Amino acid sequence: MIAASVFVIFPLCLAIAAFSDLFTMTIPNRASVILILAFFAIALFTGLPLAQLGSHLAGALAVFVVCFILFATNTMGGGDAKLLTAAALWFGLNPSLVEFLAYVGIMGGAATLVILIIRAQSDTILAIGLPVPHSILMAKKIPYGIAIAIGGFFAYPSSPLFLNALEGLK
């Protein structure tokens, strides 16, 4: 049961956040809250050693500090900062966190380029009636929750929680 929650909760919360960001340009706080609460429940029920728990908290804190600075300088949205911090908690302070952040950066850059190209062609897209979300065409921001979700999907299989859950199934 616990192993199943490890495989479902993280990807589901990221998917909800990404779709919400795509269509409404907001990331619901409940996605970040569920990620945090679920992490601590899983850590409790699996008996995650205190040192590893500290590593996860340290990784999330490091990401939070950077996100807070980016939010304070109006470079990153609050929902993006909360989601990225909550997701980082699942990776801990180890190479999988670096992998996650690298994927997020790469996907964020790619998403930004695609969205800028779409926005440059917005008159044509509207004229021919392509079904592109209004938030993509008209908003001034980039829905970075999509990049966070895709980065999470790519990096999650190498995360400590995921690998421990796989071991538990054997």
C-alpha positions as CSV (number, residue, x, y, z in Angstrom):
1,M,0.0,0.0,0.0
2,I,2.8,2.5,0.9
3,A,4.7,1.5,-2.2
4,A,1.7,2.2,-4.3
5,S,1.3,5.7,-2.8
6,V,4.9,6.4,-3.7
7,F,4.2,5.6,-7.3
8,V,0.9,7.5,-7.5
9,I,0.9,10.6,-5.3
10,F,4.0,12.4,-6.6
11,P,3.2,12.1,-10.4
12,L,-0.5,12.8,-9.8
13,C,0.1,16.0,-7.9
14,L,2.6,17.2,-10.5
15,A,0.1,16.4,-13.3
16,I,-2.7,18.3,-11.5
17,A,-0.4,21.3,-11.0
18,A,0.8,21.3,-14.6
19,F,-2.7,21.2,-16.1
20,S,-3.9,23.9,-13.7
21,D,-1.0,26.1,-14.6
22,L,-1.6,25.5,-18.4
23,F,-5.2,26.4,-18.3
24,T,-5.5,29.0,-15.4
25,M,-1.9,30.2,-14.9
26,T,-2.2,29.2,-11.3
27,I,-0.9,26.2,-9.3
28,P,-3.3,25.1,-6.6
29,N,-1.8,25.2,-3.1
30,R,-3.3,21.8,-2.3
31,A,-1.0,20.1,-4.8
32,S,2.1,21.4,-2.9
33,V,0.5,20.7,0.5
34,I,-0.4,17.1,-0.5
35,L,3.1,16.5,-1.7
36,I,4.5,17.7,1.6
37,L,2.1,15.8,3.8
38,A,2.3,12.6,1.7
39,F,6.1,12.7,1.9
40,F,6.1,12.9,5.7
41,A,3.4,10.2,5.9
42,I,5.5,7.9,3.7
43,A,8.6,8.7,5.6
44,L,6.8,7.8,8.9
45,F,5.3,4.6,7.6
46,T,8.5,3.4,5.9
47,G,10.7,4.2,8.8
48,L,12.9,6.6,6.8
49,P,16.1,7.0,8.9
50,L,16.5,10.4,10.5
51,A,19.7,11.1,8.5
52,Q,17.8,10.6,5.3
53,L,14.9,12.6,6.5
54,G,17.4,15.4,7.2
55,S,18.8,15.1,3.8
56,H,15.3,15.5,2.2
57,L,14.6,18.5,4.4
58,A,18.0,20.1,3.6
59,G,17.4,19.6,-0.2
60,A,13.9,21.2,0.1
61,L,15.3,24.1,2.2
62,A,18.1,24.8,-0.3
63,V,15.5,24.9,-3.1
64,F,13.2,27.1,-1.0
65,V,15.9,29.7,-0.4
66,V,16.7,30.0,-4.1
67,C,13.0,30.1,-5.0
68,F,12.3,32.7,-2.3
69,I,14.9,34.9,-3.8
70,L,13.5,34.4,-7.3
71,F,10.0,35.1,-6.0
72,A,11.2,38.3,-4.1
73,T,12.8,39.6,-7.3
74,N,9.6,38.8,-9.3
75,T,11.4,36.3,-11.4
76,M,9.4,33.3,-10.3
77,G,5.7,32.9,-9.3
78,G,4.7,31.9,-5.8
79,G,2.9,28.7,-7.0
80,D,6.0,27.7,-9.0
81,A,8.2,28.3,-5.9
82,K,5.9,26.3,-3.6
83,L,5.6,23.4,-6.1
84,L,9.3,23.2,-6.8
85,T,10.1,23.2,-3.1
86,A,7.5,20.5,-2.3
87,A,8.8,18.4,-5.2
88,A,12.4,18.8,-4.0
89,L,11.4,17.3,-0.7
90,W,10.9,14.0,-2.4
91,F,14.4,14.0,-3.9
92,G,16.6,14.9,-0.9
93,L,20.0,16.5,-1.0
94,N,21.7,14.1,-3.4
95,P,22.4,13.7,-7.2
96,S,18.7,13.0,-8.0
97,L,17.8,16.5,-6.8
98,V,20.4,17.9,-9.2
99,E,19.0,15.7,-12.0
100,F,15.5,17.0,-11.2
101,L,16.5,20.6,-11.2
102,A,18.4,20.1,-14.5
103,Y,15.4,18.6,-16.2
104,V,13.2,21.4,-14.9
105,G,15.6,24.0,-16.3
106,I,15.8,22.2,-19.7
107,M,12.1,21.7,-19.9
108,G,11.5,25.3,-18.7
109,G,13.7,26.7,-21.5
110,A,12.1,24.5,-24.1
111,A,8.5,25.4,-22.9
112,T,9.4,29.1,-22.9
113,L,10.7,28.9,-26.5
114,V,7.6,27.1,-27.7
115,I,5.3,29.5,-25.9
116,L,7.1,32.5,-27.3
117,I,6.8,31.1,-30.8
118,I,3.1,30.4,-30.3
119,R,2.5,33.9,-28.9
120,A,4.3,35.4,-31.9
121,Q,1.8,33.6,-34.1
122,S,-1.2,34.3,-31.9
123,D,-3.1,36.2,-34.6
124,T,-2.8,33.4,-37.1
125,I,-3.7,30.8,-34.4
126,L,-6.8,32.7,-33.5
127,A,-7.8,33.3,-37.1
128,I,-7.7,29.6,-38.0
129,G,-9.3,28.5,-34.7
130,L,-6.6,26.2,-33.3
131,P,-7.5,25.0,-29.8
132,V,-4.7,26.7,-27.8
133,P,-5.5,27.6,-24.2
134,H,-6.1,31.4,-23.9
135,S,-3.5,31.6,-21.1
136,I,-0.8,30.4,-23.5
137,L,-1.8,33.0,-26.2
138,M,-2.4,36.1,-24.1
139,A,-0.7,35.8,-20.7
140,K,2.6,37.6,-20.1
141,K,3.9,34.8,-17.8
142,I,5.2,31.4,-18.6
143,P,3.3,28.4,-16.9
144,Y,6.5,26.9,-15.3
145,G,4.5,24.3,-13.5
146,I,4.5,22.4,-16.7
147,A,8.3,22.3,-16.7
148,I,8.4,21.3,-13.0
149,A,6.0,18.4,-13.7
150,I,7.9,17.1,-16.7
151,G,11.2,17.5,-14.9
152,G,9.7,15.6,-12.0
153,F,8.4,12.8,-14.3
154,F,11.9,12.3,-15.8
155,A,13.9,12.4,-12.6
156,Y,11.5,10.7,-10.2
157,P,12.6,7.1,-11.1
158,S,16.0,7.8,-9.8
159,S,14.8,9.4,-6.5
160,P,15.5,7.7,-3.2
161,L,11.8,7.2,-2.3
162,F,11.0,5.6,-5.7
163,L,14.0,3.3,-5.5
164,N,13.2,2.3,-1.9
165,A,9.6,1.6,-3.0
166,L,10.8,-0.6,-5.8
167,E,13.0,-2.5,-3.3
168,G,10.0,-3.0,-1.1
169,L,8.1,-4.7,-3.9
170,K,10.8,-7.4,-4.3
